[in-house]
Amino acid sequence: MVSSELILVALGDEQLQRLFQRAIASAGCKVALANDCAAIERVLYESIPDLIIVGENFAGSSGMELAGKILERFPTMPVLLFVEQVTPEYLKKALRVGISDVLSAPLRLDDIIQAIENSKRRANRLGDWTRREVRRTTASLEQRVNELQKFDLILNNIEDGVIILDEQSKVLLINPAARRTFGIWKEEAVQHRPIAEVISHPDLLDLINRGVADLFPHNEITFDDGRVLSAQFVSVPNVGVAITLQDITYLKQIDRLKTEFIHTVSHDLRSPLTAILGYVDLIQRVGPVNDHQKDFINRVQQSVQSITLLLNDLMELSRIEAGLDTQKEIVSLEEVVRSTLEALDVQIKNKNQTLSLKLPEELPRLRGNPIRLRQMLDNLVSNAVKYTPIGGKIELRVEIQDHEVILQIRDTGPGIPPADQPHIFEKFYRGSNVPRGVGGAGLGLAIVKSIVDSHGGRIWVDSVLGQGSTFTVVLPLARPDTVAA
């Protein structure tokens, strides 16, 4: 030991203190004496000692408890405890508290000096370990800080908006892109405020209200100036939710241009196709034709009719996507359902299929385009009839939940492969396992989705190969004030 080391002695007994003082002086250390707890606090405040020696009963309090309180504040401080008599249980308890050593009577100077030396060596080893752990922890914290700074830099510079809310829908984070999107000033304090107080856009608030119960992963948020955002809602365990916003305005513009092009081409092709069909009909009137020629004429007529049907579907789709069917009225969904089933009744009977219909006793009305809603249901049910084998089962179920109507069309057809399901609503896409002889251009479901979207609804498919498919459509019900009007 070096002479600069300081040892605090708090025994409460003058004779013992003199004995320890001589032992410490012979070891070349300085001594600080304390007769009460206030004196101990004063020494600890003015200079941290290298070792503390505490008596079993000091100033009317337990030396064990006093040592424990000191170690709570200074975990690496070596503390010696002096007791009149020590037992194995007492020694175990002292070691659990963190006391370096326990001395007991009778005492010799050599015992005191040896205990002090041992405690110092253990303290030095503990100090070295603590310093290594502090350096390691500091390096780890510096790395985490660097990572957080990079994460913050990324969030501040990406073009996609990010909003993070806690479990009470209060704002934890809004990055600059999201602030610009919703017109929030950079200086405006938004943290820990309810999201409804910060952003009033109805599409976003509706997405948050639906929350994780919304089975549709992507939602569109539209603005009056023509901007369209794709919003994704993700639940974050032990945090809340995260909402990412991507600007898809340019994709919508491209899709609109494509739709206009298809509509123009389809419209321009109808006139020559009508002329071809008319001239083919005239061939048999201007002179006799043989059986081979009749067969060729029939094939031309069938081909022209198929192309005409395809063009009609394309024009219907482009008209819906262009938003030309804006006129809506109060519609009885039950009448639409029963009209569809009545129109397809012959096809269902011809294939000996069983159709079950489940409707609620009171079915509220929708606000929509009755022709388009009928077209949507016709396509879904006719698909179920077309792909369900002879003798199969079809189920049409309608339910009401939270101001929305849920339609489910379930069949026992071949099912849709998992790889095809994300693309099943795309134009001209047909499943890879479509049975041979089942016709179609791959536009039916694209038309259905466009109709559902135009009515503010959602649609998705659940399918298992070999067991069948279930198409689910969710549409908002008409508001009571609208129905009354």
C-alpha positions in Angstrom: 0.0 0.0 0.0 1.1 3.6 -0.6 0.8 6.4 2.0 -1.9 8.2 0.0 -4.5 5.6 0.7 -7.2 6.5 3.1 -9.1 4.0 5.3 -12.3 5.0 7.1 -12.8 3.4 10.5 -16.3 3.5 12.0 -16.4 1.1 15.0 -18.1 3.1 17.7 -15.6 1.8 20.3 -12.6 4.0 21.2 -10.3 1.1 22.3 -11.0 -0.8 19.1 -10.5 2.3 17.0 -7.1 2.9 18.6 -6.1 -0.7 17.8 -7.2 -0.5 14.2 -5.6 3.0 13.9 -2.1 1.5 15.0 -2.5 -1.4 12.5 -3.5 0.9 9.6 -0.6 3.4 10.4 1.9 0.4 10.4 0.6 -0.4 6.9 1.4 3.1 5.8 -2.1 4.3 5.3 -4.0 7.4 6.4 -6.9 7.0 8.9 -10.3 8.8 9.1 -12.4 8.2 12.2 -16.1 8.4 12.3 -18.2 8.2 15.5 -21.7 8.6 13.8 -23.4 8.2 10.5 -23.1 12.0 9.8 -19.3 11.7 10.1 -19.3 8.8 7.6 -21.3 10.9 5.1 -18.9 13.8 5.5 -15.9 11.6 4.8 -17.6 10.0 1.8 -18.6 13.5 0.5 -15.1 15.0 0.9 -13.0 12.1 -0.3 -13.8 8.5 -1.2 -11.8 6.2 1.0 -10.0 3.1 -0.3 -11.4 0.9 2.5 -14.1 1.1 5.1 -14.1 -0.8 8.4 -17.5 -0.9 10.2 -18.4 -2.3 13.6 -21.2 -4.7 14.3 -23.1 -2.1 16.4 -22.3 1.4 15.2 -24.2 4.4 16.5 -27.1 2.3 17.5 -27.5 0.7 14.0 -26.6 -2.6 12.4 -23.2 -2.7 10.9 -24.4 -5.2 8.3 -27.2 -2.8 7.2 -24.8 0.2 7.2 -22.3 -1.7 5.0 -25.1 -2.7 2.6 -26.2 0.9 2.2 -22.6 1.9 1.5 -22.2 -0.9 -1.1 -25.4 0.2 -2.8 -23.8 3.6 -3.5 -20.2 2.3 -4.1 -20.4 -1.3 -5.3 -16.6 -1.7 -5.7 -15.8 -0.3 -2.3 -14.0 -2.9 0.0 -15.8 -3.0 3.4 -14.6 -5.0 6.4 -17.1 -5.8 9.2 -15.9 -6.4 12.8 -18.1 -8.6 15.1 -17.6 -10.0 18.5 -18.4 -13.5 17.4 -18.9 -14.8 13.8 -21.0 -17.9 12.8 -21.1 -19.6 9.4 -24.6 -18.3 8.7 -23.5 -14.8 9.6 -20.5 -15.0 7.3 -22.7 -16.3 4.4 -25.1 -13.4 4.9 -22.2 -10.9 4.9 -20.8 -12.3 1.7 -24.2 -12.0 0.0 -24.4 -8.4 1.0 -21.0 -7.8 -0.7 -18.7 -7.4 2.4 -15.1 -8.1 1.7 -14.2 -9.9 5.0 -15.4 -10.3 8.5 -13.1 -9.9 11.5 -13.9 -11.2 15.0 -12.4 -11.1 18.4 -9.7 -11.7 19.7 -7.7 -9.6 17.3 -4.0 -9.2 16.6 -2.3 -6.4 14.6 -1.1 -9.0 12.0 -4.7 -10.2 11.5 -6.0 -6.7 10.9 -3.1 -5.9 8.5 -3.6 -9.2 6.6 -7.4 -8.6 6.3 -6.8 -5.1 5.0 -4.2 -6.3 2.4 -6.6 -9.1 1.2 -9.5 -6.7 0.9 -7.4 -4.3 -1.1 -6.3 -7.0 -3.5 -9.8 -8.2 -4.0 -10.9 -4.6 -4.6 -8.2 -4.1 -7.1 -9.2 -7.2 -9.0 -12.9 -6.1 -8.9 -11.9 -2.6 -10.0 -10.0 -4.0 -13.0 -13.0 -6.1 -14.0 -15.3 -3.2 -13.5 -13.1 -0.9 -15.7 -13.0 -3.6 -18.4 -16.8 -3.9 -18.3 -17.2 -0.1 -18.3 -15.0 0.1 -21.4 -16.8 -2.8 -23.1 -20.2 -1.3 -22.2 -19.1 2.2 -23.3 -17.9 0.8 -26.7 -21.2 -1.0 -27.1 -23.2 2.1 -26.2 -21.1 4.1 -28.7 -21.9 1.6 -31.4 -25.6 1.7 -30.6 -25.5 5.5 -30.6 -23.9 5.4 -34.1 -26.5 3.0 -35.3 -29.3 5.2 -33.9 -27.8 8.2 -35.6 -27.7 6.3 -38.9 -31.3 5.2 -38.4 -32.3 8.8 -37.6 -30.5 10.0 -40.8 -32.2 7.4 -42.9 -35.7 8.3 -41.5 -35.0 12.0 -42.1 -33.9 11.5 -45.7 -36.1 8.8 -47.2 -39.0 9.9 -49.5 -41.5 7.5 -47.9 -43.5 8.7 -44.9 -43.2 6.9 -41.6 -45.6 7.4 -38.7 -45.2 5.4 -35.4 -47.9 5.4 -32.8 -48.1 3.9 -29.3 -50.8 1.6 -28.1 -53.1 4.6 -27.3 -52.7 6.0 -30.9 -50.4 8.8 -29.6 -47.6 9.9 -31.8 -44.1 8.6 -31.1 -42.5 9.6 -34.4 -43.4 11.3 -37.7 -40.5 11.7 -40.1 -40.1 14.8 -42.4 -41.6 13.1 -45.4 -44.8 12.4 -43.5 -44.8 15.9 -42.1 -44.6 17.3 -45.7 -47.3 15.0 -46.9 -49.8 16.2 -44.3 -48.6 19.8 -44.0 -47.2 19.6 -40.5 -44.6 22.3 -39.8 -41.2 21.1 -38.8 -41.2 23.1 -35.6 -44.7 21.8 -34.6 -44.5 19.6 -31.5 -46.5 16.4 -32.2 -44.9 13.8 -29.9 -47.3 12.1 -27.4 -50.3 13.9 -28.9 -53.3 11.8 -30.2 -52.9 11.3 -34.0 -56.4 12.7 -34.5 -55.2 16.0 -33.2 -52.2 16.0 -35.4 -53.6 14.7 -38.7 -57.3 15.1 -39.7 -57.2 13.2 -43.0 -60.2 10.8 -43.0 -58.6 8.0 -45.0 -55.6 7.8 -42.6 -57.8 8.0 -39.5 -60.1 5.3 -40.9 -57.1 3.0 -41.5 -55.9 3.5 -37.9 -59.4 2.8 -36.6 -59.7 -0.4 -38.5 -56.2 -1.3 -37.3 -54.9 -4.9 -37.3 -58.4 -6.2 -37.9 -58.1 -4.9 -41.5 -57.2 -7.9 -43.6 -56.3 -5.8 -46.6 -52.5 -5.1 -46.3 -52.4 -1.9 -48.5 -54.8 1.0 -48.4 -54.9 4.1 -50.5 -55.0 7.7 -49.2 -56.2 10.3 -51.7 -55.8 14.0 -51.6 -57.9 16.8 -53.2 -54.8 17.9 -55.3 -54.7 14.4 -57.0 -52.0 12.8 -54.9 -52.4 9.2 -54.0 -50.5 7.3 -51.2 -50.2 3.6 -50.6 -50.4 3.1 -46.8 -49.4 0.0 -44.9 -50.4 -0.6 -41.3 -48.1 -2.9 -39.2 -48.5 -3.8 -35.6 -45.2 -3.5 -33.6 -45.2 -5.6 -30.3 -44.6 -3.7 -27.1 -44.6 -0.4 -29.1 -47.8 0.2 -30.9 -48.2 0.5 -34.7 -46.1 1.7 -37.6 -47.6 3.2 -40.8 -45.6 3.6 -43.9 -46.7 5.9 -46.7 -45.5 5.6 -50.3 -46.5 8.1 -53.1 -48.0 6.2 -56.0 -49.4 9.2 -57.8 -47.2 8.6 -60.9 -48.3 4.9 -61.0 -51.9 6.0 -60.9 -51.2 8.4 -63.8 -49.6 5.7 -65.8 -52.5 3.3 -65.1 -54.9 6.1 -66.2 -53.0 6.6 -69.4 -53.0 2.9 -70.1 -56.7 2.7 -69.4 -57.4 5.6 -71.7 -55.3 3.9 -74.4 -57.1 0.5 -74.0 -60.5 2.3 -74.1 -59.5 4.2 -77.3 -58.2 1.1 -79.0 -61.1 -1.0 -78.0 -63.6 1.6 -79.2 -61.8 1.9 -82.6 -61.6 -1.8 -83.1 -65.3 -2.4 -82.6 -66.3 -0.7 -85.9 -64.1 -2.9 -88.2 -65.1 -6.0 -86.3 -68.8 -5.2 -86.8 -68.1 -4.7 -90.5 -66.3 -8.0 -90.7 -69.2 -9.8 -89.0 -71.6 -8.1 -91.4 -69.8 -9.1 -94.5 -69.4 -12.6 -93.3 -73.2 -12.8 -92.8 -73.6 -11.6 -96.4 -71.4 -14.2 -98.0 -74.1 -16.9 -97.8 -76.6 -14.5 -99.3 -74.8 -13.7 -102.5 -74.3 -17.3 -103.6 -74.2 -20.9 -102.6 -71.4 -22.1 -100.3 -70.2 -25.7 -99.6 -69.9 -27.3 -96.2 -66.2 -26.5 -95.8 -67.0 -22.9 -96.5 -69.8 -22.9 -94.0 -67.4 -24.3 -91.4 -64.9 -21.5 -92.1 -67.6 -18.9 -91.9 -68.8 -20.2 -88.5 -65.2 -20.1 -87.2 -64.8 -16.5 -88.4 -68.1 -15.5 -86.7 -67.1 -17.2 -83.4 -63.7 -15.6 -83.5 -65.1 -12.1 -84.1 -67.7 -12.6 -81.4 -65.0 -13.7 -78.9 -62.9 -10.6 -79.8 -66.0 -8.4 -79.5 -66.7 -9.8 -76.0 -63.1 -9.2 -75.0 -63.3 -5.6 -76.3 -66.6 -5.1 -74.4 -64.9 -6.3 -71.2 -61.9 -3.9 -71.8 -64.2 -1.0 -72.3 -66.2 -1.8 -69.2 -63.0 -2.1 -67.2 -61.6 1.2 -68.5 -64.9 2.9 -67.9 -65.0 1.8 -64.3 -61.3 2.6 -63.7 -61.8 6.1 -65.2 -64.5 6.8 -62.6 -67.2 7.4 -65.2 -69.8 5.4 -63.1 -70.0 8.0 -60.4 -73.8 8.0 -60.1 -74.9 6.0 -57.0 -78.2 5.3 -55.4 -79.6 3.3 -52.5 -79.5 -0.4 -53.5 -81.1 -3.4 -52.0 -78.3 -6.0 -51.8 -80.8 -8.8 -51.2 -82.5 -8.0 -54.6 -79.1 -8.0 -56.3 -78.2 -11.4 -54.8 -81.5 -13.0 -55.7 -81.3 -11.6 -59.3 -77.8 -13.1 -59.8 -78.8 -16.5 -58.5 -82.0 -16.5 -60.6 -79.9 -15.7 -63.7 -77.4 -18.5 -63.0 -80.0 -21.1 -61.8 -79.9 -23.0 -65.2 -76.1 -23.3 -65.2 -76.1 -24.5 -61.6 -78.8 -27.2 -62.3 -77.0 -28.3 -65.5 -73.9 -29.1 -63.5 -76.0 -30.7 -60.7 -74.4 -28.4 -58.1 -75.7 -27.5 -54.7 -76.0 -23.8 -53.8 -76.6 -22.7 -50.2 -77.6 -19.1 -49.5 -77.2 -17.5 -46.0 -78.6 -14.0 -45.5 -79.3 -12.1 -42.3 -82.9 -11.5 -41.4 -82.6 -7.8 -42.0 -80.1 -6.8 -44.6 -79.3 -3.0 -44.6 -79.1 -1.2 -47.9 -75.9 -0.1 -49.8 -75.2 3.1 -51.6 -73.8 2.2 -55.0 -74.3 1.5 -58.7 -76.9 -1.3 -58.9 -75.7 -2.4 -62.4 -72.0 -2.6 -61.3 -72.9 -4.4 -58.1 -74.9 -6.9 -60.1 -72.0 -7.3 -62.5 -69.6 -7.9 -59.6 -71.7 -10.6 -58.1 -72.5 -12.2 -61.4 -68.8 -12.5 -62.2 -67.9 -14.0 -58.7 -70.8 -16.5 -58.7 -70.4 -17.5 -62.4 -66.7 -18.1 -61.7 -67.7 -20.4 -58.8 -70.1 -22.3 -61.0 -67.5 -22.5 -63.8 -64.7 -23.9 -61.7 -66.7 -26.1 -59.4 -67.0 -29.6 -60.8 -70.2 -31.4 -61.5 -72.0 -32.2 -58.2 -69.9 -29.7 -56.3 -71.0 -27.2 -53.6 -71.2 -23.4 -53.7 -72.0 -21.2 -50.7 -73.0 -17.5 -50.7 -73.0 -16.0 -47.3 -73.8 -12.4 -46.3 -73.0 -10.9 -42.9 -73.1 -7.5 -41.3 -70.3 -6.3 -39.0 -69.4 -2.8 -37.8 -71.3 -0.8 -40.5 -70.0 -3.0 -43.3 -71.5 -5.8 -45.3 -69.3 -8.9 -45.9 -70.1 -11.2 -48.9 -68.3 -14.5 -49.1 -68.6 -16.8 -52.2 -67.1 -20.2 -51.4 -66.7 -23.1 -54.0 -65.3 -26.6 -54.0 -63.2 -26.1 -57.2 -59.5 -26.9 -57.8 -58.3 -24.0 -55.7 -55.7 -21.4 -56.6 -51.9 -22.0 -56.3 -50.3 -19.8 -53.6 -48.0 -18.3 -56.2 -51.0 -17.2 -58.3 -53.1 -15.7 -55.5 -51.3 -12.3 -55.3 -51.9 -11.7 -59.0 -55.4 -13.1 -59.4 -57.0 -9.7 -59.7 -54.6 -8.4 -62.3 -55.7 -7.9 -65.9 -55.4 -10.9 -68.2 -54.0 -13.1 -65.4 -55.3 -16.6 -65.2 -54.3 -19.3 -62.7 -51.7 -21.8 -63.7 -54.0 -24.7 -62.9 -57.1 -23.6 -64.9 -58.9 -26.8 -66.1 -58.7 -27.5 -69.8 -61.7 -26.3 -71.7 -62.6 -23.5 -69.2 -62.5 -20.3 -71.2 -61.9 -16.8 -70.2 -59.6 -13.8 -70.9 -58.5 -13.1 -67.3 -60.6 -9.9 -67.0 -63.5 -11.0 -64.8 -61.8 -10.6 -61.5 -60.0 -7.4 -62.6 -63.5 -5.9 -63.3 -64.7 -7.2 -59.9 -61.9 -5.5 -58.1 -62.4 -2.2 -59.9 -66.1 -2.3 -59.0 -65.2 -3.0 -55.3 -62.6 -0.2 -55.3 -65.0 2.3 -56.8 -67.5 1.5 -54.0 -64.8 2.0 -51.3 -64.6 -1.7 -50.5 -62.0 -4.4 -50.2 -61.7 -7.9 -51.7 -59.3 -10.8 -51.2 -59.2 -14.5 -51.8 -58.4 -17.5 -49.5 -57.7 -20.7 -51.4 -56.4 -24.2 -50.7 -55.4 -26.4 -53.6 -57.7 -29.3 -54.1 -60.3 -27.9 -51.6 -61.6 -24.7 -53.2 -61.6 -20.9 -52.9 -63.4 -18.3 -50.9 -63.7 -14.7 -52.3 -64.5 -12.1 -49.6 -65.9 -8.7 -50.4 -66.3 -6.0 -47.8 -68.5 -3.0 -48.7 -69.5 0.0 -46.5 -73.2 0.3 -45.7 -75.2 3.4 -46.6 -75.3 6.0 -43.8 -78.7 6.2 -42.1 -79.2 9.8 -43.0 -78.6 8.9 -46.7 -81.0 6.1 -46.6 -83.7 8.3 -45.0 -83.1 10.9 -47.7 
